[in-house]
């Protein structure tokens, strides 16, 4: 391949550069994606124009990283990150260069990049490709290889090994042997350990959003990166679950990996919950000898321990409070067991406990958990499938009937009770909770006069 197609807007940008005597090239992921004939990604440019010169020739330019030669051009409704040709040296913090020097050519600029597949440039004029490090061949062979020495590239930036693993899962590429070996070297692991937890978290989330997260997760475990950032996972490896009853084929670690594969790709919260849903199993493992001499394996209460560990890991990785609460709630509730004999009040209690907004996510987590047992999706018409379908139907019916599922749905409120002589405070709160319990058991009671009479009786008998 000698060239790629250049978008008309980019051609116009290139023309502005050339009219002012400068060169500009499309670089990075957009070039790689174009070679792979994938949907276009964000545009990044490399140019021989200095940041102040870029600011002079375009109407709206934001100095997003001017210390490193980077500005962002706002044009045609787009944001185009533009960096002056540069070389870098001395990465004392294992992440950022101590010295940045402007370079004379695009070839010099490409030499500082991480992987050959990302070290290709395209002319904005005609799309001609500049590929000094064999990136096109590596893309065609689906290979991730560093530009030059893997040890040197990874020693410069501790995030690069994590990115290599993420790219492997994202692109379906394999990591070249010497590149892979370098990731596990003690000196490189030490560099990687020095990156911020936020940067690791962002890469981890991108891994979970890939088609098959198990690819990245296994590589993280094999290289030792998982141990550094999520040490709670380590004891899941080798924790046997298969006791002959057919529930589980894999140990806890692989089951977690495959459950992530079985969760919906576009739902990060469910994929996070799939990763954490059984992480507490090793601490809860027990065995039981039964009459026929065989041994049963149990994990009683593992959902509570898993939710606790999930919260611990997610707080350390600085996830948002909302992400932590939603994920840990799903983990804690993932062992729900519906039976047709549930009464309507039991269905209402389930909705109240789980939260109607979380139900679909909880079903998706259950389906992911089932997938992770044997890497087979839940079969349509199976008992579990029919049970979930029945539960969904009963929940939909409850919602259609607009039954009380929270204090706000009661036919009375605090103001009504105050008019009856019941003072605000803990006693009123307790009475409202009792009224809600009564309505949960018998929705027909949710009438103002009925509830006021019950409230008066409770107050008289318990508090006056």
Helices and strands as residue ranges (DSSP letters): H 8-19, E 24-27, H 29-35, E 44-47, H 51-57, E 61-65, G 66-68, E 70-75, E 78-84, E 86-89, E 99-102, H 106-110, G 116-118, E 121-123, E 129-130, H 135-140, E 143-144, H 150-156, H 160-171, E 174-175, H 177-183, H 186-193, H 197-208, H 213-223, H 225-229, G 231-236, H 252-262, H 268-276, H 281-284, E 286-289, E 295-298, H 302-316, H 321-333, H 344-354, G 356-358, H 359-374, H 383-400, G 407-409, H 414-419, H 426-441, G 443-445, H 448-462
